[in-house]
């Protein structure tokens, strides 16, 4: 029951925003009473925290699985690109603004995830890619990982997101493409395009 509630909450919060979705909405969608939710979660604050904590854990597990597969670089780039596309396709940009403003503990959790998981993951991929000849050997992995994280954060910032001519997803894909082609060697570029096309 707890997992079912968390799954529905995570999906609804991401799609419609944290404030727009009530405990009544989640109870109705889960086919249970509101009382049942409160038997599992003290309040909405706890539900929000656990729902996003679960989503971040799933992302962390996915990243690890990708990194452990094949050569761990080109496969990683293609799969993380797919993962980001799927995540952004259903993410309401207002969610991040609401979390930052009304749920500071969850926002802190997001920031820790960015620093400890995402930046570390990007550094590992870049270093491995350099060793395999996919990325230019002279680049500084730590600087570029933080630069990439800043790009993602800027795009996710609601104040930068009031454009109507381009979607959040299109912006992210364009930035990722620009970032990758700035660090690829020709070998890496060809391997990436080939893997992308086969997927």
C-alpha positions as CSV (number, residue, x, y, z in Angstrom):
1,X,0.0,0.0,0.0
2,X,2.8,2.4,0.9
3,X,4.6,1.8,-2.4
4,X,1.3,2.3,-4.3
5,X,0.7,5.6,-2.6
6,X,4.3,6.8,-3.2
7,X,4.1,5.8,-6.9
8,X,0.9,7.7,-7.5
9,X,2.1,10.7,-5.4
10,X,5.4,10.9,-7.3
11,X,3.6,10.7,-10.7
12,X,1.0,13.3,-9.8
13,X,3.4,15.7,-8.1
14,X,5.7,15.6,-11.1
15,X,3.0,16.2,-13.6
16,X,0.7,18.7,-11.9
17,X,2.8,20.3,-9.2
18,X,3.1,19.6,-5.5
19,X,0.5,22.2,-4.3
20,X,-2.1,21.4,-6.9
21,X,-2.4,17.7,-5.8
22,X,-4.1,17.1,-2.5
23,X,-4.2,14.1,-0.2
24,X,-7.8,13.6,-1.3
25,X,-6.6,13.4,-4.9
26,X,-4.0,10.7,-4.1
27,X,-6.5,8.8,-2.0
28,X,-9.1,8.8,-4.9
29,X,-6.5,7.7,-7.5
30,X,-5.3,4.9,-5.2
31,X,-8.9,3.8,-4.5
32,X,-8.4,4.2,-0.7
33,X,-9.6,6.5,2.0
34,X,-7.6,9.6,3.1
35,X,-7.4,8.0,6.6
36,X,-5.4,5.1,5.0
37,X,-2.8,7.6,3.7
38,X,-2.4,9.1,7.1
39,X,-1.8,5.7,8.6
40,X,1.3,5.5,6.3
41,X,2.4,9.2,6.3
42,X,2.2,11.7,9.1
43,X,1.4,14.6,6.7
44,X,1.8,15.8,3.1
45,X,5.3,17.1,3.9
46,X,6.4,13.6,4.7
47,X,4.7,12.2,1.6
48,X,6.3,14.7,-0.7
49,X,9.8,14.0,0.8
50,X,9.4,10.2,0.5
51,X,8.0,10.4,-3.0
52,X,10.9,12.4,-4.3
53,X,13.4,10.5,-2.3
54,X,12.1,7.3,-4.0
55,X,12.4,9.0,-7.5
56,X,16.0,10.0,-6.8
57,X,16.9,6.5,-5.5
58,X,15.5,5.0,-8.8
59,X,17.6,7.5,-10.8
60,X,20.7,6.6,-8.8
61,X,20.1,2.8,-9.4
62,X,19.5,3.4,-13.1
63,X,22.8,5.4,-13.4
64,X,24.7,2.7,-11.6
65,X,23.3,0.0,-13.8
66,X,24.1,2.0,-17.0
67,X,27.7,2.7,-15.8
68,X,28.3,-1.0,-15.1
69,X,27.1,-2.0,-18.6
70,X,29.2,-2.4,-21.8
71,X,32.0,0.1,-21.9
72,X,30.1,2.4,-19.5
73,X,30.6,5.5,-21.6
74,X,28.7,5.6,-24.9
75,X,26.0,3.3,-23.5
76,X,25.8,5.7,-20.5
77,X,25.4,8.8,-22.7
78,X,22.6,7.2,-24.8
79,X,20.7,5.8,-21.8
80,X,21.0,8.9,-19.6
81,X,19.8,11.0,-22.6
82,X,16.8,8.7,-22.8
83,X,16.3,8.8,-19.1
84,X,16.3,12.6,-19.1
85,X,13.9,12.7,-22.0
86,X,11.4,10.5,-20.2
87,X,11.7,12.4,-17.0
88,X,11.3,15.8,-18.6
89,X,8.4,14.7,-20.8
90,X,6.2,14.5,-17.7
91,X,7.8,17.0,-15.4
92,X,6.0,20.3,-14.7
93,X,8.7,23.0,-14.3
94,X,6.7,24.6,-11.5
95,X,7.4,21.5,-9.3
96,X,11.0,22.6,-8.7
97,X,9.9,26.2,-7.8
98,X,7.3,24.9,-5.4
99,X,9.7,22.5,-3.7
100,X,12.3,25.2,-3.4
101,X,9.8,27.6,-1.8
102,X,7.6,25.3,0.3
103,X,9.6,22.1,1.0
104,X,13.2,23.2,1.8
105,X,14.2,19.8,3.2
106,X,13.3,18.2,-0.2
107,X,15.2,21.0,-2.0
108,X,18.3,20.3,0.1
109,X,17.9,16.6,-0.8
110,X,17.9,17.5,-4.5
111,X,21.0,19.6,-4.1
112,X,22.8,16.8,-2.3
113,X,21.8,14.4,-5.1
114,X,23.2,16.8,-7.7
115,X,26.5,17.2,-5.9
116,X,27.1,13.7,-4.6
117,X,25.5,11.6,-7.4
118,X,25.2,13.5,-10.6
119,X,28.5,15.5,-10.6
120,X,30.4,12.3,-9.5
121,X,28.7,10.3,-12.2
122,X,29.6,12.9,-14.9
123,X,33.2,13.0,-13.7
124,X,33.5,9.2,-13.8
125,X,32.0,9.0,-17.3
126,X,34.3,11.8,-18.6
127,X,37.5,10.2,-17.0
128,X,36.5,6.7,-18.4
129,X,35.8,8.3,-21.8
130,X,39.1,10.0,-21.9
131,X,40.9,6.7,-21.1
132,X,39.0,5.0,-23.9
133,X,39.7,7.8,-26.4
134,X,36.1,9.0,-26.7
135,X,36.8,12.4,-25.0
136,X,39.5,14.9,-25.5
137,X,42.4,14.0,-23.1
138,X,43.1,17.6,-22.1
139,X,39.7,18.4,-20.6
140,X,39.2,18.9,-16.9
141,X,36.5,16.4,-15.8
142,X,35.5,18.2,-12.6
143,X,35.2,21.6,-14.1
144,X,33.1,20.2,-17.0
145,X,30.9,18.1,-14.7
146,X,30.1,21.2,-12.7
147,X,29.5,23.3,-15.8
148,X,27.1,20.6,-17.1
149,X,25.3,20.6,-13.7
150,X,25.0,24.4,-13.9
151,X,23.5,24.1,-17.4
152,X,20.9,21.6,-16.1
153,X,20.1,23.8,-13.1
154,X,19.7,26.9,-15.2
155,X,17.3,25.2,-17.6
156,X,15.2,23.8,-14.7
157,X,15.0,27.3,-13.0
158,X,11.4,28.4,-13.4
159,X,12.5,32.1,-13.9
160,X,14.4,31.0,-17.0
161,X,11.5,28.9,-18.2
162,X,8.9,31.3,-19.4
163,X,9.7,30.9,-23.0
164,X,6.8,29.7,-25.3
165,X,8.9,29.0,-28.4
166,X,10.9,26.1,-27.0
167,X,10.1,23.3,-24.6
168,X,12.1,22.4,-21.5
169,X,12.9,19.0,-23.1
170,X,14.1,20.6,-26.4
171,X,16.3,23.0,-24.5
172,X,17.9,20.2,-22.5
173,X,18.5,18.0,-25.5
174,X,20.1,21.0,-27.4
175,X,22.4,21.7,-24.4
176,X,23.4,18.1,-24.0
177,X,24.2,17.9,-27.7
178,X,26.3,21.0,-27.5
179,X,28.1,19.8,-24.4
180,X,29.0,16.4,-25.8
181,X,30.2,17.6,-29.2
182,X,32.5,20.0,-27.3
183,X,34.3,17.1,-25.5
184,X,34.1,14.3,-28.0
185,X,37.1,13.1,-30.1
186,X,36.1,12.0,-33.6
187,X,36.1,8.4,-32.3
188,X,33.7,9.3,-29.5
189,X,31.4,11.3,-31.9
190,X,31.1,8.4,-34.3
191,X,30.6,5.8,-31.6
192,X,27.9,8.0,-30.0
193,X,26.0,8.7,-33.3
194,X,26.2,5.0,-34.2
195,X,24.8,3.9,-30.8
196,X,22.1,6.6,-30.9
197,X,21.0,5.5,-34.4
198,X,20.9,1.8,-33.3
199,X,18.6,2.7,-30.4
